[in-house]
Amino acid sequence: MARTMWDSSVGKKTVMAVSGLIMLLYLVAHMIGNLKIYFGAGEFNHYAHWLRTVGEPFMHYEWTLWLIRIVLVVAVVAHATSAYQLSRRDIKARPSKYVHSKPRASYATRTMRWGGVILGLFIVWHVLDLTTGTVHPGHFQHGHAYQNVVGDFSHWYSNVIYIVAMLALGLHIRHGFWSAAQTLGVGSRARDRALKTVANVLALLLTAGFIAVPVGVMTGVVS
Amino acid sequence: MKLTLRVWRQRDAGAEGAMSTYEVDGISSDMSFLEMLDVLNEQLILSGEDPVAFDHDCREGICGACSLVINGDAHGPERTTTCQLHMRSFQDGDTIDIEPWRAAAFPVIKDLVVDRSAFDRIIQAGGYVTAPTGAAPEAHATPVPKADADFAFEHAECIGCGACVAACPNGAAMLFTSAKVNHLNVLPQGAPERETRVLDMVGQMDAEGFGGCTLTGECATACPKGIPLVSITRMNKEWLRATRKAGKR
């Protein structure tokens, strides 16, 4: 069954849909957690620490966090690999372009591939920036999440990278969520409007929620 | 009407093609698009040139033979087949670009004619029912709910012209394949091959080198018969169901 899935273009789309939804679910939780920055350093750092102790005493320190990280890495790799293979196939299937051509699909639909590449690069930068601190522009300290975020967004280029990536995320989700529903066969004529609305609301809320953090630092509300 | 036509000319499958420009005059707005091309071809024959090759058969919008991309739109600006498109959709003095279907799985044979036998092989893979032939069966012997009958008829409207493939930026045949799968899978007559049909037809579709679906919706917009985009969703559902059932066996 796994073989049938992976060998078929429809099956690979299923892999993309499921992995995309896993990442989407994570992003909702991530966004809500981020907003705690508006309640001060104490609450935000306490929340960051709690993320490492979830599930104790059954789970050891950071076990739950690592479990989530592993699931996410698997999802990202599965999503990107199938996207790459499907895109190669699509480009090969249409080798010659029309002399008279016009772009017709929506902006969100046309930017899925490059938007996805931007998001992939952003994930690498984001982990190096605020998880490991490798490329953090300020004085990075483990265990001081609040100070790290404020230090990060005090630099203009961190804001630019972050905000551009979040706009790309919104566009990606707008087409991606609805598409996942079609791939998984849950779309229908009756549900179409509802699915499109949910996709738009999710895209808007996630983009606005994530961008609220650098905006908070830039405006001095978070300092 | 006086028109400037830019037409894709390609001597044979192996040759390099290019757009050639022609002028046609005295076109009536009541002519069909193919009749306008007939006028062009008479003109070319009289001047000793090779006429433009294009596919056509019934010229009444039901056979699916005609296949032109007109100004970037499969079957032109109206939601119909090229043979049912009339010159009243254009203005005097217009320049019209005419190109063949573009897809790796639909290689150009000559000028505007492409090889669509990949569709035949998708049908051969599962687009049939194993029913005893002979006299028509008693109509009430196999009851079909009204909603299912309507659904089947809607998909049976597909004439296999390939406009969906031509319009798709990925050269995908998902709308064509889904129309055929859905048409038979919803009916009791198609039930014995319900799972193998969708698996085999999607497998053949992939093997022919068609692309995948990115849900741009171009196919459903181009379809002269109005096969809806949601047909693809329904086929995905059938495919997942069949894959699960095959996994259990």
Interface residues (C-beta under 8 A of the other chain):
Chain A: M1 T4 M5 D7 S8 S9 V10 G11 K12 K13 T14 L86 R89 D90 I91 K92 A93 R94 P95 S96 K97 Y98 V99 H100 S101 K102 R104 A105 T109 M112 H175 W178 S179 A181 Q182 T183 L184 G185 V186 G187 S188 R189 D192
Chain B: R6 W8 M19 V69 N71 G72 D97 E99 R102 A103 A104 A105 C168 P169 N170 G171 A172 L199 V202 G203 M205 D206 G209 F210 G211 G212 C213 T214 L215 T216 G217 E218 T221 P228 L229 V230 I232 T233 R234 M235 N236 K237 E238 W239 L240 R241 T243 R244 A246 G247
